[in-house]
Amino acid sequence: MKIDQYFIITILAYVIGHILSFISSITIESFAIWTLGYPSRYLLAIPFPVTFTDFLVRRILRTKKLLGKSADAFSISLIKNEIPKFLNTNYKVSKKDLPLDKDGNDFFNIIYHYALENSTTHVTKMQNYVALYGFTRTLCLSVIFIIWLIIIRGFGGVFSVNVSIALIVLTSIAGLLYIDFNKFFRKFSLEALR
């Protein structure tokens, strides 16, 4: 291959990567938020929605410690006490206007923006978590696409023992990547709240 062909392949791969990342943000991340809520909320033990998928994944498969895990009691108490003080001091938002458990309340973005501007030691770590949760989210979506391609092709009568084993392995990989995505999403949020 010539150098210009490598260049075209590289540009195409880059564009496809961005498209997959966007699709994963509106599917995988939206699903995680729909079933678990935002990490900034469940970290502080603010109740999140319980759906059938939540019941299935977190209760039956016993993944409560992996998905939607809140911070320790001391950290929760400290953070819940400090957020209203911080918002009042820095943004003149009173405690009564910003209950943390109020639906639609977006206290996290204010705190994250402040952390980016004022905490250079945490910025690198937060950005690494953002990159890792975006990467694992996109990989999860890619594996799910492969699973669907195999299933769609299987309706033509191509299912075999090997295909079934591949589907089980790929489904397990997608599940692990989903858990990994949630882990990094949680760590990013916890780092910003500290």
N, C-alpha and C positions, 0 to 999 in steps of 0.2 A: 504494500500500500504506500501511496505517496503521502507526503506531509500534509497536503491540503485535505486529504481524505480523513486523516487523524483529527485534524482541526474540526471538520464538519461533524464527525462522530462525537467529539468532545462537546461541542456546542449543543448538539441534539441531546446528549446524555444530561447535560446541565439543565436544559429546558424541561426535559421529561422529569428530572428530579424535582424541579420546582412545582410542576403540575401535580406530581404524586404527593408532595409535601402539602400543597393546598388542599387536595382532596382528602388527605388523611386528617387535616385540621378540621374539616367540616363533617367528617364521619367518625373516625376513631376518637378524637378529642371531644367532639360533641356528645358521643355516646358515653364517654367517661364522665363528663359533667352532668349529663342527664341521669345517670345511674348513681353516681357517687357525690355529685356536687363539686364545687371548686375546692382544691386542696386547702386554700386559705381558710375555708369555712370548716371542713371536717377536721383539720388539724386542731382547731379550737373547740372541738366536740360540739359544734353547732350541728343539729340533726340534718341529715340529708335524705333525699327521697328514697323510698323503698319500692323498687319495682320487681317484677317477676324475675328479670335477669339478675338483679341484686340478690334476691332470695336464692336463686339457683347457684350462682357463682360463689357468693360469699358465705352462704349458710351450708348448703349441701356439700360443696367441695372444700369447705373449711378454709377459705382464703381471707378471713376477717383481718388477720395480721398483715396481709399483703396489700389489700385494697381498702382504701378509706380509713386507714389507721390514724387515730388522733395522736397528738403529741402527749408527752407525759403530763401528769396533773400539775406539777410545779410550773412547767413552761406555759401551759394553758392559762393558769392563774396569772402569771407574770405578764404574758402578752395581752390578755384580756384587760388587765388593769392599765397597761402602758399605752395601748392604742388610743383610747379616748384622750388621755393626757397629751400624747404626741400630736394628735389632730387638732386639739384645742390650742396648744402652744404654737404650732407651726402654721396652721391654716384657719385658726379661729372657728373651728367647728365644735360646737358644744356637745357634751355627752348625750343630752336628750335628743339631739338631732341625728345621732349616729349610733343607734343600737346595733351591735355587731351581728345579731341574729335576724335583723330585718331583711326580708326578701328584696332583692334588687340592690342592696347596699353594696357598693363597690369600694370598700375601704382598702383593699389590697393594692390596686393600681396606684393610689396616692402614696402608699408606703413604699412600693417598688420604685416609683419615680424618685422619691426622696433618697432611697438607698443607692440608686445609680448615681445621683449627683453628689452624695456626701460620704460614701463609704467605699473608697477605692480598694480596700482589702477584700471586700465581699463581691465586687463586681465581676472579677474573673471567674470566681466559683459559680456565681449565678448564671453567667453566660455559658459556662461549660454545661451546667444542668439544662439550660434551654436548648443547647445544641444536641445534647444526648436525648432529651425527651422528644425533640423533633425528629431525630434520626430513628429512634426505636419506634415511634409512632408511624413513620413512613415505611419502615421495614415491615411492620405488622400489616399495614395495608397491602404492601406488595405481596406478602405471603398469602393473604386472603384472596387477592386477585388470582394467584396461581391455583389456590384451592378451587375457586369457582371455575377456572378454565378446565381443570381436571374433571370436575363434576359435570360441566356442560358437555365436555367431550365424552364422558362416561354414559350419557344418555343415548349415545349412538351404539351402545353395546360393547364398549371397550373396558368395562370394569373387570378386574381380575384381583387375585389375592395381593399381588404386588401394588396395584393401584390403591387398594383399600389400605394397605400398610402405609403407603406414601401419604394418603389423606390423613391418617391418624397422626403420623409424624409431623406433617405440615400444620395440622390443627394444634398440636401441642406446642410447636414453635411459635405459632401466632399467639397462643395464649400466654406463653412466656414473654414474648415481646410486648404484649399488652400490659402485663404486670410490670415489666421493666419500664415502660413508658410512664405508668402511674407512679412508680417509685421515683423517677427523676422529676416528674411534675411536682410531687410532694416535697422532694428535697429542695427544689428551686424555691417553692413557696416558703418553706421553713427558713431557708437561708435569708430570704428577703425580710421575713418577720423578725428575725433576730436582730 
